[in-house]
Amino acid sequence: MHDDSSVAQLTARLRDAVHRYSEGEKLPSSRALVDQYRVSPVTVSRAIAALVAEGIVVSRPGAGVFRAGAPTGGVAGDVSWQEVTLSAHPATDAGDAEARRTGTAGVLGCLFTPPAGVIDFNGGYLHPTLQPERALSAALARAARRPGAWSRPPVEGVAELRDWFARDIGGVNGPLSGSDVLIAAGGQSALTTALRALAVPRAPVLVESPTYPGLLAVARAAGLRPVPVPVDGDGVRTDLLADAFRATGAKAFVCQPLFQNPTGAVLAPQRRAEVLRIARTAGAFVVEDDYARRLVHADSPPLPPPLAADDPDGVVVHVRSLTKPASPSLRIAALSARGPIFERLRGIQVIDSFFLPRPLQETTLELVSAPAWGRHLRSLAAALRDRRVAAQTALRRTLPQLRPAQPVHGGNHLWLRLPDGTDETTVVSAALSAGVAVVAGSPYFAAEAPGPHLRLSFAHTTGVSQVEEGIRRLSNAFT
């Protein structure tokens, strides 16, 4: 049983039972609760979710569910004044304030941690079993023994790490050198710095449509106006990109030419040079978010080089993060650019953060310099391929109407078009009730979405069998 009344009954029984546990003590596993109360796993997960929302228990993915500690803090005051203050903008700012709230909601949705027992097709990071934890631990230990590991690093970043990123992005004899690279605290931070450097508040910034909600949030938080440029199976529509530059006068275009998030498109060869030419003609920059280069699948054809590797004129500001292929806690990225823009990027980053902790930079350098890094990337490529194939096969078998529009050979997710007229919010809610978490497509659009979509991430699963079970549960949401 897992109807609303059953969930309410189990929630009440668990609420009473929790008080028998000490603060921080672990509750029985979901399987044990299923056996004890003779209910379904979905009923247990929904009841646990209700208790988490009430603050009675906390769920720690991979560890279990624990009784929450007592709330801390002083006497509660009256914070209602903040609603007036935060809303007291001039009329011209009202839309900006609303846009910022919407952008934040999109980002938080991507970072949502499902309740225990729910299969996570929502998470954008690797499952712990796919992360190179042993290699990271060994790199951290070696970094701690480096001379000066705890001394203040250069504000631009450790020189050896900057040199490594320059070679990784542009090639050994490419256009970049270490002096063109800044070390940033992850891709999101790098994008924030780039947009603040390239556009003033209220200015338009061109973005792909659909695109990563975190980018839309960054733009709106900086007071910018995201202008969407549609993407098809070959990447951004360059004819519409030229029109958008002419219509808006924008001075920046943010794109993901490789395994675009969320569509998975790879920018076609004939469009690569066209993107740079159009931007150069407009006197504008291209911000290349190369987030997925180390998320290539084992069956992928050879990858095209970054746009930055074919850019002699300094049009491209390149972002390369190691967070996605390594660990969500390895907040390391490179922000590279050539020409006067570099000094502006450097100045903004210094003001925001001074510098990135040296132990983290030294750990990263140890990681990418070790043979274990190459082995990890090869293992990851095979694991992502296997999970993607499992998801595609299961979709063909049980939900053929949700097949991806194009082949995908990189990244960590599938972008699924729902049938016209489908309420994607209802589907997401029904899927969660069925024990699987997916993401609605609407937050990926800067303007009105052309249709309903789902984003299904397979990277945060334990393996092929869990992917298959997740698709089976998703199919239940459509019955």
NORZISUL-V484902 format. One record per residue. N is the residue number from 1. RES is the residue in three letters. SS is DSSP state (a for helix, b for strand, c for the rest). PSI is psi as a letter, one per 20 degrees, with the letter a starting at -180 (* if undefined). D_FIRST is the distance of its C-alpha to the first C-alpha in whole Angstrom. Layout:
<<N/RES/SS/PSI/D_FIRST> <N/RES/SS/PSI/D_FIRST>>
This chain:
<<1/MET/c/q/0> <2/HIS/c/k/4> <3/ASP/c/r/6> <4/ASP/a/h/9> <5/SER/a/h/9> <6/SER/a/g/6> <7/VAL/a/g/8> <8/ALA/a/g/12> <9/GLN/a/g/11> <10/LEU/a/h/11> <11/THR/a/g/13> <12/ALA/a/g/16> <13/ARG/a/g/15> <14/LEU/a/h/16> <15/ARG/a/g/19> <16/ASP/a/h/20> <17/ALA/a/h/20> <18/VAL/a/h/22> <19/HIS/c/i/25> <20/ARG/c/i/26> <21/TYR/c/q/26> <22/SER/c/q/30> <23/GLU/c/p/30> <24/GLY/c/i/29> <25/GLU/c/q/28> <26/LYS/b/p/25> <27/LEU/c/r/21> <28/PRO/c/q/20> <29/SER/c/r/18> <30/SER/a/h/15> <31/ARG/a/g/15> <32/ALA/a/h/16> <33/LEU/a/h/13> <34/VAL/a/g/11> <35/ASP/a/g/13> <36/GLN/a/g/14> <37/TYR/a/i/11> <38/ARG/c/l/9> <39/VAL/c/r/6> <40/SER/c/q/6> <41/PRO/a/h/9> <42/VAL/a/g/9> <43/THR/a/g/7> <44/VAL/a/g/10> <45/SER/a/h/12> <46/ARG/a/h/12> <47/ALA/a/g/12> <48/ILE/a/g/15> <49/ALA/a/h/17> <50/ALA/a/h/17> <51/LEU/a/h/19> <52/VAL/a/g/21> <53/ALA/a/h/22> <54/GLU/a/i/23> <55/GLY/c/j/25> <56/ILE/c/h/24> <57/VAL/b/r/23> <58/VAL/b/q/24> <59/SER/b/p/23> <60/ARG/b/o/25> <61/PRO/c/p/24> <62/GLY/c/i/25> <63/ALA/c/g/26> <64/GLY/b/a/23> <65/VAL/b/p/22> <66/PHE/b/q/24> <67/ARG/b/p/25> <68/ALA/c/q/27> <69/GLY/c/r/31> <70/ALA/c/q/32> <71/PRO/c/q/33> <72/THR/c/r/37> <73/GLY/c/r/40> <74/GLY/c/a/42> <75/VAL/c/p/42> <76/ALA/c/p/40> <77/GLY/c/a/43> <78/ASP/c/o/43> <79/VAL/c/j/42> <80/SER/c/h/42> <81/TRP/a/h/45> <82/GLN/a/h/44> <83/GLU/a/h/42> <84/VAL/a/g/46> <85/THR/a/g/47> <86/LEU/a/i/45> <87/SER/a/i/45> <88/ALA/c/l/49> <89/HIS/c/q/50> <90/PRO/c/q/53> <91/ALA/a/h/51> <92/THR/a/i/52> <93/ASP/a/i/49> <94/ALA/a/g/46> <95/GLY/a/h/45> <96/ASP/a/g/46> <97/ALA/a/g/44> <98/GLU/a/g/41> <99/ALA/a/h/41> <100/ARG/a/g/41> <101/ARG/a/g/38> <102/THR/a/g/36> <103/GLY/a/g/37> <104/THR/a/g/36> <105/ALA/a/h/32> <106/GLY/a/g/32> <107/VAL/a/g/33> <108/LEU/a/h/31> <109/GLY/a/h/28> <110/CYS/a/h/30> <111/LEU/c/j/29> <112/PHE/c/p/26> <113/THR/c/o/24> <114/PRO/c/q/20> <115/PRO/c/r/18> <116/ALA/c/p/18> <117/GLY/c/i/16> <118/VAL/c/p/16> <119/ILE/b/p/19> <120/ASP/b/n/22> <121/PHE/c/j/24> <122/ASN/c/h/25> <123/GLY/c/p/28> <124/GLY/c/i/31> <125/TYR/c/r/33> <126/LEU/c/q/33> <127/HIS/c/q/30> <128/PRO/a/h/32> <129/THR/a/i/32> <130/LEU/a/i/34> <131/GLN/c/q/36> <132/PRO/c/m/40> <133/GLU/a/g/39> <134/ARG/a/g/42> <135/ALA/a/h/44> <136/LEU/a/g/44> <137/SER/a/g/44> <138/ALA/a/g/47> <139/ALA/a/h/49> <140/LEU/a/g/48> <141/ALA/a/g/50> <142/ARG/a/g/53> <143/ALA/a/h/53> <144/ALA/a/h/53> <145/ARG/c/i/56> <146/ARG/c/q/58> <147/PRO/c/p/61> <148/GLY/c/k/60> <149/ALA/c/h/57> <150/TRP/c/j/56> <151/SER/c/r/59> <152/ARG/c/p/59> <153/PRO/c/r/58> <154/PRO/c/q/60> <155/VAL/c/h/58> <156/GLU/c/i/58> <157/GLY/c/r/56> <158/VAL/c/p/57> <159/ALA/a/g/60> <160/GLU/a/h/59> <161/LEU/a/h/55> <162/ARG/a/g/57> <163/ASP/a/g/59> <164/TRP/a/g/56> <165/PHE/a/h/54> <166/ALA/a/g/57> <167/ARG/a/h/57> <168/ASP/a/h/54> <169/ILE/a/g/54> <170/GLY/a/i/57> <171/GLY/c/r/58> <172/VAL/c/g/61> <173/ASN/c/k/64> <174/GLY/c/a/62> <175/PRO/c/i/62> <176/LEU/c/q/61> <177/SER/c/r/62> <178/GLY/a/h/60> <179/SER/a/i/62> <180/ASP/a/j/60> <181/VAL/b/p/57> <182/LEU/b/p/55> <183/ILE/b/p/52> <184/ALA/b/r/49> <185/ALA/c/m/46> <186/GLY/c/r/44> <187/GLY/a/h/44> <188/GLN/a/g/42> <189/SER/a/g/45> <190/ALA/a/g/48> <191/LEU/a/h/47> <192/THR/a/g/47> <193/THR/a/g/51> <194/ALA/a/g/51> <195/LEU/a/h/51> <196/ARG/a/h/52> <197/ALA/a/h/55> <198/LEU/a/i/55> <199/ALA/c/q/55> <200/VAL/c/q/56> <201/PRO/c/q/53> <202/ARG/c/i/53> <203/ALA/c/q/54> <204/PRO/b/q/52> <205/VAL/b/p/50> <206/LEU/b/p/49> <207/VAL/b/q/46> <208/GLU/b/q/44> <209/SER/b/o/42> <210/PRO/c/r/39> <211/THR/c/r/39> <212/TYR/c/p/38> <213/PRO/a/h/36> <214/GLY/a/h/38> <215/LEU/a/g/41> <216/LEU/a/h/41> <217/ALA/a/g/40> <218/VAL/a/g/43> <219/ALA/a/g/45> <220/ARG/a/h/44> <221/ALA/a/h/45> <222/ALA/c/j/48> <223/GLY/c/j/49> <224/LEU/c/r/49> <225/ARG/b/o/48> <226/PRO/b/p/46> <227/VAL/b/o/47> <228/PRO/b/q/45> <229/VAL/b/o/47> <230/PRO/b/q/45> <231/VAL/b/q/44> <232/ASP/b/a/44> <233/GLY/c/i/43> <234/ASP/c/j/47> <235/GLY/b/b/46> <236/VAL/b/q/47> <237/ARG/c/o/49> <238/THR/a/h/53> <239/ASP/a/g/54> <240/LEU/a/h/52> <241/LEU/a/g/53> <242/ALA/a/g/56> <243/ASP/a/g/56> <244/ALA/a/g/53> <245/PHE/a/g/56> <246/ARG/a/h/59> <247/ALA/a/h/57> <248/THR/a/h/56> <249/GLY/c/j/58> <250/ALA/c/q/56> <251/LYS/c/j/57> <252/ALA/b/q/54> <253/PHE/b/p/51> <254/VAL/b/p/48> <255/CYS/b/r/47> <256/GLN/c/n/45> <257/PRO/c/i/47> <258/LEU/c/o/45> <259/PHE/c/l/41> <260/GLN/c/p/41> <261/ASN/c/o/38> <262/PRO/c/i/36> <263/THR/c/h/37> <264/GLY/c/j/38> <265/ALA/c/q/42> <266/VAL/c/p/45> <267/LEU/c/p/48> <268/ALA/c/q/50> <269/PRO/a/g/54> <270/GLN/a/i/56> <271/ARG/a/i/54> <272/ARG/a/g/54> <273/ALA/a/h/58> <274/GLU/a/h/57> <275/VAL/a/g/55> <276/LEU/a/h/58> <277/ARG/a/g/61> <278/ILE/a/g/59> <279/ALA/a/g/58> <280/ARG/a/g/62> <281/THR/a/h/63> <282/ALA/c/i/61> <283/GLY/c/k/62> <284/ALA/c/r/59> <285/PHE/b/q/56> <286/VAL/b/p/54> <287/VAL/b/o/51> <288/GLU/b/o/49> <289/ASP/b/n/46> <290/ASP/c/l/46> <291/TYR/c/h/43> <292/ALA/c/j/41> <293/ARG/a/h/45> <294/ARG/a/j/43> <295/LEU/a/k/40> <296/VAL/b/q/42> <297/HIS/c/q/40> <298/ALA/c/h/42> <299/ASP/c/j/42> <300/SER/c/q/44> <301/PRO/c/r/47> <302/PRO/c/q/50> <303/LEU/c/q/49> <304/PRO/c/q/51> <305/PRO/c/r/53> <306/PRO/c/q/52> <307/LEU/a/h/54> <308/ALA/a/h/56> <309/ALA/a/i/57> <310/ASP/a/k/59> <311/ASP/c/n/60> <312/PRO/c/i/64> <313/ASP/c/j/64> <314/GLY/c/k/61> <315/VAL/c/h/59> <316/VAL/b/p/56> <317/VAL/b/o/54> <318/HIS/b/p/52> <319/VAL/b/p/49> <320/ARG/b/o/48> <321/SER/b/q/45> <322/LEU/c/j/44> <323/THR/c/g/41> <324/LYS/c/g/38> <325/PRO/c/i/40> <326/ALA/c/f/40> <327/SER/c/q/38> <328/PRO/c/i/37> <329/SER/c/i/39> <330/LEU/c/m/42> <331/ARG/c/m/43> <332/ILE/c/p/46> <333/ALA/b/r/47> <334/ALA/b/p/51> <335/LEU/b/o/52> <336/SER/b/q/55> <337/ALA/c/q/58> <338/ARG/c/p/62> <339/GLY/c/a/64> <340/PRO/c/h/64> <341/ILE/a/h/61> <342/PHE/a/g/60> <343/GLU/a/h/62> <344/ARG/a/g/60> <345/LEU/a/g/57> <346/ARG/a/g/58> <347/GLY/a/g/59> <348/ILE/a/g/56> <349/GLN/a/h/54> <350/VAL/a/g/56> <351/ILE/a/g/56> <352/ASP/a/g/52> <353/SER/a/j/52> <354/PHE/c/f/55> <355/PHE/c/r/54> <356/LEU/c/q/51> <357/PRO/c/p/51> <358/ARG/a/g/53> <359/PRO/a/h/51> <360/LEU/a/g/49> <361/GLN/a/g/51> <362/GLU/a/h/53> <363/THR/a/g/49> <364/THR/a/g/49> <365/LEU/a/g/52> <366/GLU/a/h/52> <367/LEU/a/g/48> <368/VAL/a/i/50> <369/SER/a/i/53> <370/ALA/c/q/51> <371/PRO/a/h/51> <372/ALA/a/h/47> <373/TRP/a/g/47> <374/GLY/a/g/48> <375/ARG/a/g/46> <376/HIS/a/g/43> <377/LEU/a/h/43> <378/ARG/a/g/43> <379/SER/a/g/40> <380/LEU/a/g/38> <381/ALA/a/g/40> <382/ALA/a/g/38> <383/ALA/a/g/35> <384/LEU/a/h/35> <385/ARG/a/g/36> <386/ASP/a/g/33> <387/ARG/a/g/30> <388/ARG/a/g/32> <389/VAL/a/g/32> <390/ALA/a/g/29> <391/ALA/a/g/27> <392/GLN/a/g/30> <393/THR/a/g/29> <394/ALA/a/h/26> <395/LEU/a/g/26> <396/ARG/a/h/29> <397/ARG/a/g/26> <398/THR/a/h/23> <399/LEU/c/m/24> <400/PRO/a/h/28> <401/GLN/a/i/29> <402/LEU/a/j/28> <403/ARG/c/q/31> <404/PRO/c/q/33> <405/ALA/c/h/36> <406/GLN/c/q/39> <407/PRO/c/q/39> <408/VAL/c/p/38> <409/HIS/c/k/40> <410/GLY/b/r/39> <411/GLY/c/a/37> <412/ASN/c/k/34> <413/HIS/b/r/32> <414/LEU/b/q/31> <415/TRP/b/o/32> <416/LEU/b/p/30> <417/ARG/b/p/31> <418/LEU/c/q/28> <419/PRO/c/q/30> <420/ASP/c/p/32> <421/GLY/c/i/30> <422/THR/c/p/27> <423/ASP/c/o/26> <424/GLU/a/h/25> <425/THR/a/g/24> <426/THR/a/g/21> <427/VAL/a/g/20> <428/VAL/a/g/20> <429/SER/a/g/18> <430/ALA/a/h/15> <431/ALA/a/g/16> <432/LEU/a/h/16> <433/SER/a/h/12> <434/ALA/c/i/12> <435/GLY/c/k/13> <436/VAL/b/p/17> <437/ALA/b/p/20> <438/VAL/c/r/23> <439/VAL/b/p/26> <440/ALA/b/q/27> <441/GLY/c/h/30> <442/SER/a/h/32> <443/PRO/a/i/33> <444/TYR/a/j/35> <445/PHE/c/p/38> <446/ALA/c/h/40> <447/ALA/c/b/41> <448/GLU/c/p/39> <449/ALA/c/q/36> <450/PRO/c/i/38> <451/GLY/c/r/34> <452/PRO/c/q/30> <453/HIS/b/r/30> <454/LEU/b/q/27> <455/ARG/b/p/29> <456/LEU/b/o/27> <457/SER/b/p/28> <458/PHE/c/j/28> <459/ALA/c/h/30> <460/HIS/c/k/28> <461/THR/c/q/26> <462/THR/c/i/26> <463/GLY/c/a/27> <464/VAL/a/g/27> <465/SER/a/h/24> <466/GLN/a/h/22> <467/VAL/a/g/24> <468/GLU/a/g/23> <469/GLU/a/h/19> <470/GLY/a/g/19> <471/ILE/a/h/21> <472/ARG/a/g/18> <473/ARG/a/h/15> <474/LEU/a/h/18> <475/SER/a/h/18> <476/ASN/a/h/15> <477/ALA/c/i/16> <478/PHE/c/j/18> <479/THR/c/*/17>>
